[in-house]
Amino acid sequence: MKFYIAAPFNQREQVKEIYSRLIALGHEISEDWTNHEYIKPYNTNQQLARKYSQEDLEGVLNCDVFVLLSDGESQGRNTELGMAIALHRIFGKPSIYIVGDSKFDSMFYFSIGVNRKNSLDQVLDELDLL
């Protein structure tokens, strides 16, 4: 399966660990944004902002499983979540999971097709991937 992990940029080390685990289990990553440079303020890095946003949205388009890490502050992950919800409503995929202590903090976390879990292990268990 192809996974996309949405998370705050400052959690990219945690996301890299998740990627390593998923790859070891035989899965793919639809887009590895953890190698992106820090580009805020975006108005001074417009070309990279455009490039990164397109790559990330392609990653959401091409994933089978979308996982949003709910803890911490992030703007981009909510855009990615909205896209995943729309894709799920139209095409029935990706499977969508909100993981973490803040999994109840947005009304969109209760959208049709969105699952809330405490951990990645719970996601993998539900998908019979452990």
Secondary structure per residue as TSV (DSSP state, phi and psi in degrees):
chain	resnum	aa	ss	phi	psi
A	1	M	-	360.0	151.8
A	2	K	E	-100.4	129.2
A	3	F	E	-111.5	144.8
A	4	Y	E	-123.2	128.8
A	5	I	E	-111.4	117.4
A	6	A	E	-99.9	128.6
A	7	A	-	-160.9	162.4
A	8	P	-	-59.5	146.0
A	9	F	G	-56.2	-35.2
A	10	N	G	-73.7	-2.7
A	11	Q	G	-103.6	19.0
A	12	R	H	-65.0	-28.0
A	13	E	H	-66.4	-41.2
A	14	Q	H	-62.7	-41.0
A	15	V	H	-65.6	-39.1
A	16	K	H	-59.7	-39.8
A	17	E	H	-64.2	-40.5
A	18	I	H	-63.0	-44.7
A	19	Y	H	-56.7	-47.0
A	20	S	H	-59.2	-42.4
A	21	R	H	-64.8	-45.8
A	22	L	H	-63.0	-42.6
A	23	I	H	-63.8	-40.8
A	24	A	H	-62.0	-28.0
A	25	L	T	-84.9	0.8
A	26	G	T	94.3	14.6
A	27	H	-	-101.2	170.9
A	28	E	E	-115.9	160.1
A	29	I	E	-108.7	124.7
A	30	S	S	-73.6	-27.1
A	31	E	-	-159.5	125.0
A	32	D	-	-98.8	94.2
A	33	W	G	-84.2	-3.5
A	34	T	G	-69.3	-13.7
A	35	N	G	-92.6	-0.3
A	36	H	-	-65.1	148.9
A	37	E	-	-78.6	155.6
A	38	Y	-	-73.7	121.7
A	39	I	-	-123.5	15.3
A	40	K	-	-78.7	140.8
A	41	P	S	-75.9	139.7
A	42	Y	G	-63.0	-31.9
A	43	N	G	-65.9	-19.3
A	44	T	G	-95.5	-2.8
A	45	N	S	-134.6	47.9
A	46	Q	H	-62.2	-39.2
A	47	Q	H	-65.1	-46.1
A	48	L	H	-66.8	-37.4
A	49	A	H	-60.2	-44.2
A	50	R	H	-63.0	-46.9
A	51	K	H	-61.4	-49.9
A	52	Y	H	-64.0	-41.3
A	53	S	H	-64.2	-38.8
A	54	Q	H	-66.5	-43.0
A	55	E	H	-61.7	-44.4
A	56	D	H	-66.2	-42.3
A	57	L	H	-65.9	-35.6
A	58	E	H	-62.8	-38.6
A	59	G	H	-60.6	-41.4
A	60	V	H	-67.0	-42.8
A	61	L	H	-58.8	-34.0
A	62	N	T	-101.1	7.2
A	63	C	-	-93.5	155.1
A	64	D	S	-94.3	-29.8
A	65	V	E	-132.7	126.8
A	66	F	E	-110.8	123.2
A	67	V	E	-121.0	124.4
A	68	L	E	-107.7	122.5
A	69	L	E	-83.0	114.6
A	70	S	-	-81.2	-17.9
A	71	D	S	-83.0	144.7
A	72	G	S	93.2	168.6
A	73	E	-	-95.0	136.7
A	74	S	-	-163.4	139.2
A	75	Q	S	-93.4	-45.3
A	76	G	H	-62.4	-37.9
A	77	R	H	-63.5	-27.7
A	78	N	H	-73.1	-33.7
A	79	T	H	-65.6	-44.4
A	80	E	H	-62.4	-40.4
A	81	L	H	-62.0	-44.6
A	82	G	H	-58.2	-41.7
A	83	M	H	-65.0	-43.5
A	84	A	H	-62.3	-40.7
A	85	I	H	-63.3	-45.4
A	86	A	H	-61.7	-44.3
A	87	L	H	-61.6	-42.7
A	88	H	H	-62.7	-42.1
A	89	R	H	-64.6	-36.8
A	90	I	H	-84.7	-45.2
A	91	F	H	-111.9	-7.6
A	92	G	S	79.6	7.2
A	93	K	-	-150.6	153.7
A	94	P	S	-81.9	165.3
A	95	S	E	-70.2	137.9
A	96	I	E	-120.6	131.2
A	97	Y	E	-132.9	134.7
A	98	I	E	-106.3	124.5
A	99	V	E	-122.8	134.0
A	100	G	S	129.0	178.0
A	101	D	T	-69.3	-23.9
A	102	S	T	-97.0	26.0
A	103	K	T	-71.5	-0.7
A	104	F	T	-115.7	8.3
A	105	D	S	-84.1	-4.8
A	106	S	S	-133.4	140.9
A	107	M	G	-62.7	-26.4
A	108	F	G	-72.2	-16.3
A	109	Y	G	-71.6	-7.7
A	110	F	G	-109.3	10.6
A	111	S	S	-63.8	157.6
A	112	I	T	-57.7	130.8
A	113	G	T	91.4	-6.0
A	114	V	E	-96.6	129.1
A	115	N	E	-111.7	140.3
A	116	R	E	-111.5	128.6
A	117	K	E	-133.9	160.3
A	118	N	S	-83.0	-26.8
A	119	S	S	-151.3	163.8
A	120	L	H	-63.4	-35.0
A	121	D	H	-57.9	-39.6
A	122	Q	H	-64.9	-37.3
A	123	V	H	-63.4	-51.6
A	124	L	H	-62.3	-37.4
A	125	D	H	-65.4	-45.4
A	126	E	H	-62.2	-34.3
A	127	L	T	-85.7	3.6
A	128	D	T	56.1	45.4
A	129	L	-	-111.6	1.7
A	130	L	-	-88.8	360.0
